[in-house]
Amino acid sequence: MKLAKRLQSLMLGLAVTAAAMPAWAEPAATAAKDYTSATGATGGPMVHQLNLQAPATQIAESIYNLHTMMMVIIMVIFVAVFGVMFYSIFKHRKSVGHKAATFHESTAVEIAWTVVPFLIVIGMALPATKTVVAMKDTSNADITIKATGMQWKWGYDYLKGEGEGISFISNLATPREQVGNPGEQFTGKRNENYLMEVDNEVVVPVNKKVRIVTTANDVIHAWMIPAFGVKQDAIPGFVRDTWFKAEYTGTYRGNCAELCGKEHAFMPIVVKVVTAEEYTAWVEGKKKEMAALADDPNKTWTIDELKTKGEKVYTANCAVCHQATGKGVPGAFAALDGSPVVNGPKADQIHVLLNGKKSGKFPSEMPAWKQLSDTDIAAVITYTRNNWSNKPAENIVQPAEVVAARAK
């Protein structure tokens, strides 16, 4: 019974000590504002990294400390149990004259191996529950951003707070030639942030609560930034949410964390945390950029202008599924080369891009692309209608036609 009490006191002491461990580098109080200089870590995975990424938020810090606490408890249990076992085997072996004791039961042992594990579980469950509850509290956010997963990129819409109205698509920025061909070993030089870089980063201000609302256009994706302690599924037809409040400036990298198809490895997430002044400047610049991209829908474009612009839109948004050749992927993504939709009435193709195309096989065979500007939609349709073997009667679409289709 005395041994049981000593074990109980030891476990409780370890649980309390681990739960009260100091925060990682005390980011809010003493560390510099920059994440890398404060923690010695990058915003993504590091070479030879064995532990969790250094936390950049209070939630990630709590997760880190919980992980450490539970590893300590598990190690103590391992050493105690196997230590007693090996000691008993060695000291009470037959060769030194010991004989096996025979007894039916021991009340003290029964109580000990019931009470001690119960106390250990409670000691771990209480701080874990507190962290989980905090993770789900998305109230009183300063900024709300919708993250829409799609095969294989992310769409972002700033819904509330400073930056409201900003919208963009975030694609993998690593050149495709660095990826190499399936089944072939790549021997060239790759970027430092290979497969973890994007053309449009999510930008947020430091020390502001940011709510992330997740959903998806096609299959299940997951929005994950390990340094923030954030991982939230994005499910078609459902709206989920999570939040973070970054305490350091810097660039943070993550990935889609659900197996979402053949290009799953090619849809990274990059969040850039900046000062309040830098964020305000970014918002102003982004809105000017969006205004410049939103060309006058009443402008009449030449077919060559639309084809040139459409090729860029197609490469950035469509080629990953329909392929650069327009041949698609048999059984998965429709071919545009020779497609009856592309070669048919242009109103039908405009409708597909604006509203998507449902299929019995997949939740959404073709997602809606309403986030593209009217000019981009007109350009990419014109490009597909004048490329490969396609020769439709209606071979050009103007932005004004897309505007009219949106209004229906």
N, C-alpha and C positions, 0 to 999 in steps of 0.2 A: 504493500500500500504506500510506503514511503517513496519507493521508486516511481510509482504512478504520479504522486504529488510533485516530485521533482521534475518529471517530464512535462507535466502540465504547466508548471511555472516557467520552465524553459521555453516552451512553445509560445505561451502568451507574451513573454518578454520579447522574443524575436519578432512576433507579429507587430507589437506596438513600436518596436525600434525601427523595423522596415517601413511601417506606414508613416513614420515621422521623419524618414530620410530627407535630407535637403534636396531642393529642386535642382535639376540639371543646370549648373552654372548660374542659378538664380537670375533668369533672363530679365525679369521685369525690374529688378532692383539694382543690380550691380553690373550686368554685362553691357557691352557696347550694343548699339542698335543693329549693326550689321550681323547677320546670322553666321557667316563664315568666320569672321574675326572673333565672334563671341564663343563659338562652339568648336571651331576647327573642322567643321563638317561642311560639305556642299549641300545643296538643296535636293540632291538625289542620292542614289546608292554610291558608296565609296568602295575603292579597291580593298579587298580583304576585310570587308566589314563583317563582324560576327554578331553584333548586337543590334537592337533597334536603332533607327536613325535618331540623332540628337533632337529632342523636342523643340518646336518653335511656338507652341501654344500651351496653355494650361492643361487642356484635355490630353494632349500628347505627353505632357510631363506626368500627369496622373497615370496614364497607361504605362509609361516607362517605369515609374516607381512601383506600380502594382506588379509588373513583370519581375522586377528585381526582388521585391518582397517574397513573391511566390517561389522564385527560384531558390532563395535562401531557405525558406521553410522546407521545400522539397529536399534540398541537399542535407539539411539537419536530420530530417526523417530518415533519409537514406543511410547516413552515417550511423545514426542511433540504432536503427533496426539491424543493419548488417553487422555493426560493431558488437551488439549484444549476442547476435546469432553466432558469429565467429568466436567470440570470447567463450560462450557456453560450449561450443563444440570442442575448442582447444583445452579448456580447463577441466572439462568433465568427461574426457574421453576414457574409454575402457582400459587403455594401456597404463593409465596411472592409478587404476584401482577403483574408479567410480562406477557405481551401478545405477541404472536408470530408475528414477522414482516412479512410483505408480500412484496416481490419484485421479479421482473422477472429475473434479471441477474446483475452481478457485474463484470465490466471489470477488476478491480484490482484483484479479486479472480481468475478469468479465467487466467490472466497472471501469477499469483503466482503459481497456481498448474500445470502450464505448464512449466514455466522456472525453478522452483526449482528442480523438479524431473529430468529435463534434465541436469542441472548442477551436480546433485548428480551422475547420470549415467556416465557422462563424467569424473568426479573425480575418479570413480572406474575403468572405462574402460582403461584410459591411463596407469596407472601402471600395470594393468593386461595384457594389450597387450604387454608391454615391457617385462614382464616375459615370456609370451608364445613364443615370438620371440626368446628370449634367450634359452628357452628349446629346440627349434628346430635347433639351431646352432651346428651341430656336426662336424664342420670343424676343422682342425688343431689338431686332437686328437693325444695324445702321444702313446696310446695303443688302438687297436681295437679288440674286442672280440665278436665272434658270439655265441648267446645263442639260442639253438634249443629246443623248447618245445616238449615233447612227453608224451604219457600216460604211467606212470606218473612220470617223472623225467626230468632233464635238461641235455643237452649236451653242452659242451663249447669248442670252438676252438679259440685259440689266433692267430689272423690273421695278425696283424701288430704291430711293436714296440718290445720292450724287452719282450721276452717270446714267440715270433712267433714260431709256430709249436707245441706248447703244446696243447693237446687235452685230454679230459676226460669226463666221465659221472658222474653226481652228483645225488645220491639217498638219500632218507630219511634215517636217521641213527637211529631214534627212534625204538627200538625193537618192532616187531609186537605184542608181548605178552602184551605190555603196552597199545596198542590200544584197545584190547578186541574184543569180537565178536559182530556182529550186534544184537541189541535188548537186550544185556546184560549190566548191569551196572558194570563198572570196579571199583574194590575196592583196588587195589594194589597201590604201590608208583610209581610216574612218574617223569621223569627227569625235571630239571628246564626249559630246552628248549624243552619240549615235542612238537613234530610235527614241530619244527623249527630248526632242526639240520640235517646236511648232512654228508655223508662220504667223499666228496671231495668239499672243499670250493673254491670259486673264490677268488684268491689273486691278489691284485693290490697295487701299491705304492701310498703313500699319496701325495697330491698336484700335481697329474698328471691327465690330462684330459683323461678319458676313454670312448671310444665310444662303445656302445652295439648294435650290429646288431641282430635283432630278426627274427626268422622264426619258423615254426613248421612242424612236420612230419605227423600229423594226424588231430587234431582239433585245434580250437583257444585256445591259452593259453595267459598269460600276465605276463611279467617280472616286478616285483614291489619291490622296497625297499623304504618304507615311509621316512626314515631318509635322503635319498638322493633326495626326491621329484621326484622320477622316477616311471613311470608306462607306459609300452609300450606293446601293443598287439603283439603276435607272431602268424601269420596267415599262414596256409599252402599255398605254392605257391607264397607268397609275402615276400619281405624283407623290414622291417621297422627299424628305428634306434633311439636311444636316447643317452644321455651322462650324466656323472657326474664327479665331481672333489672333492673328499673327502678331507676335511681340518683337519680331526682328524684320528689318528690311532685307531683301534678297530675292533670289529666284529659286522656286521650289518645283520639283519634278515628281510626277507620278504617272500612272498608267490606268487604262481600263482594266479592272480586276475580275471581269467575268469573261469566260471563253465565248466570244461572240461571232466567230467565223474565221475564215482563212487569213484575214488581215488583222486579227486580234492584237498582234504584237506591234501594230503600226498606228495605234491611236493614243499617243501620249497626252498627258495633261501638264501644262506648265502655268504656274501662277507667279506673277511678279508682284512683290509687296514693296510699296514705295512710301515716301513721306506724304503727308497731307497736301503739301504744296505741289509736289510732283504729280500726285493723283489728279488734282484739279487741272493742271496743265495737260495731262493725258486726256482727260475727259473733253476738254475744249478742242484739242487736236483731233481726237477720234470723231467728234461730231462734225467737225469741218471736213474730215476725210469722208465720212458717210454722205454728207451733203454733196461733196464733189462727185462721189460715185453714183449718187442718185441722179442720173442724167435726166434732162428734160424729156418726159415721156412724149411730148408733142413733136420732138425733133424727128425728122425723117432721115434714116441712115441709109447709106448705100449697102449693097449686098457684100461688097468686099470689106467694108468697115465692120459689119456684123459678123462675118466669118472670122476675121482676125480676132475680134474680141471674144467670140464664141469659142474659139479653140482654147483660149486661156481658161475660160470658165469650165469647159469640158475637162481639161487636164486636171484642174484643181478639185473638181467635185464629182465627175462622172466616170472618168477613165478607170478608177479602181474597181468598179463593178462591171461596167460595160466594155472595159479594155480600150486601149488606144486604137486598136483596129476596128472597134465597133462590133466585134464578134460575140461579146458577152461571155458568160460561163455556162455551158450547157447544163440544164437541170437546176440552175441557181439564178442566173441573171440573164435577162433577155438580150438578144443581139439587136443592135440598132441598124446594122448594115442589112438592108433588105426588109426592115421591119414594116409591117402593114400600117402601124401607127405613124411612123416617120414619113412614109410615102402616101399616107392618106390625107384627109382634111386637116389643115393646120390647127383648127379649133380643138380637135381631139387631142393633139399633142400638147397644146397649151393647158388644157384641162388636166392632163396627167401630171404635168410638172407642178401645177398649182395645188392639186388635191391628192396626188399619189394614185397608186393603182393597187387595189386589194387582190389577194390571191388565196386560194384554198390551201396552198402549201405553207405559206409563210404569213406571219402577222401583217406584214406590209411588203409586198414584192417591190414596190416603188414608193419611197417616202415622198411626202409633199415637200416642195422646195419654195414655199412662199417667202422664206427669208431672203432669197435672192432678189435683187432689184428687177424692175420691169425690163430694163435694158439688158441685164444679164440673161434673163429668161428668153427674151426675143433673140439675143445673139446666139445662145447655145442651140436653140431650136433651128435657127437659120444655118448654123454650122453643120448640124447633123443631117439636115435636108440637102445639103450640097456637098456631102463628103461620101467617101467610099463608093458604093454602087447605087446610092439613092438618087432617084431622079423624079421627085414628085412634081405635080402640076403647080402646086402652091409652094414655092421654094424660098420665100422670104417672109419673115414676121417682124413687124415694127413694134416698138414699146407700147404705143397707144393701143394696140390690139390686146396686149397683156393687161393693161389698165382696165380695159372694157371687160375682159374676162374675170378679173378680180371682183368687179362690181356686181356681177351676176349672182 
